[in-house]
Structure formats: structure tokens, C-alpha cells
């Protein structure tokens, strides 16, 4: 029984070993989120207001709005996180400054993304 337990433990250790993500993962994720946001915006731009009178036509624009908003928010957070990684936080004042900087970055990225639409 002890041998089986140690074998199982070894298998679990091997299966749960940390895996390093590819170096270009952040760039690929950012490109994908940007593409999704742009496709959702294009979908919303293609709809005519006259077609919106019928509630049966609301599904696609509603889905585009939800998906585009989620992708845009994730993109803003991804870019803000990337900027924040370069600055270590050492004290309470530094933590406050980092939080203020993160909020400024979030608002700047949000304005930039929404300004393009």
C-alpha cells in the first residue's frame, strides 16, 4: 500500500508541476482581446436603429455589447497590469501611489479604447 501511495504521490506531483506560459502569451492575448472588441464594435455599428424596434432582433447586438464590453475591460486590466509589473511597492505611500497610478492607467486605457469607437 505504501508503494502505491508513493507512486500516486509522484504522479500527482508530475501532473501538478507548474508550467511556464509562452513568452508571447500576453501579446497574443492582447491581440485577441483587441480583435474581439473591434468585431463587437463593428457588429454594433452594422445594426440599424429601425431594426431594433422588434425585440427579436436584440439578441445579436446585446451579445456583441456584452462580449465587447468584457473583452475591452479585460484588455484595460491586462495593459494596466503590465504597466504595474515594472514598479515594486515598498511602503504605504508607495502603495497609495501605485493604486493612484493604476486608476489613472485604467481611465487612460478606457478613454483610449472608447475614443476609437
LINJOWO-V857058 format. One record per backbone hydrogen bond with DSSP energy under -1.0 kcal/mol. NH is the residue of the N-H (numbers start at 1). CO is the residue of the C=O. Records with the same first field share a line. If there is no record, write none. Layout:
NH=CO + CO
This chain:
5=1
6=2
7=3
8=4
9=5
10=6
11=7
12=8
13=9
14=10
15=11
16=12
25=22
28=24
29=25
30=26
31=27
32=28
33=29
34=30
35=31
36=32
37=33
38=34
39=35
40=36
41=37
42=38
43=39
44=40
45=41
46=42
57=54
58=55
62=58
63=59
64=60
65=61
66=62
67=63
68=64
69=65
70=66
71=67
72=68
73=69
74=70
75=71
76=72
77=73
78=74
79=75
80=76
81=77
82=78
83=79
84=80
85=81
87=84
95=91
96=92
97=93
98=94
99=95
100=96
101=97
102=98
103=99
104=100
105=101
106=102
107=103
108=104
109=105
110=106
111=107
112=108
113=109
114=110
115=111
117=114
